[in-house]
């Protein structure tokens, strides 16, 4: 069974805006300089985990039976953070005038989350375990 997600690729409409959002608002660090179609962020070194932003079609997209506009996204994904990181993230989101939903109590996993949408309508979550 796989032990961790290796990469998550989000299709975006505006690579520059999405890159700025994930760098400045979410707080991720670019792994390498962006190209005209790709931006890569390193999330973890061990195991290696990345988030990529891509403008354009993805591999094998032409094989999908769905209409072109429904082949990918929007999606939901979550980042695990500390309580301090969650507070700092909320402040960055509010400074950027991004609407924040929560905190939401996730009693089933003894954690709390905040949610927000990125520029391409993906629902992003920051969750932190309670102490």
Buried (B, 14 or more C-beta within 10 A) or exposed (E): EEEEEEEBBBBBEEBEBBBBBBBEBBBBEEEEEBEEEBBBBBBEEEEEBBBBBBBEEEEEEEEEEEEEEEBBEEBEEEBEBEEEBBEBBBEEBEEEEBEBEBBEEBEEEEBBBBBBBBBBEBBBBBBBEEE
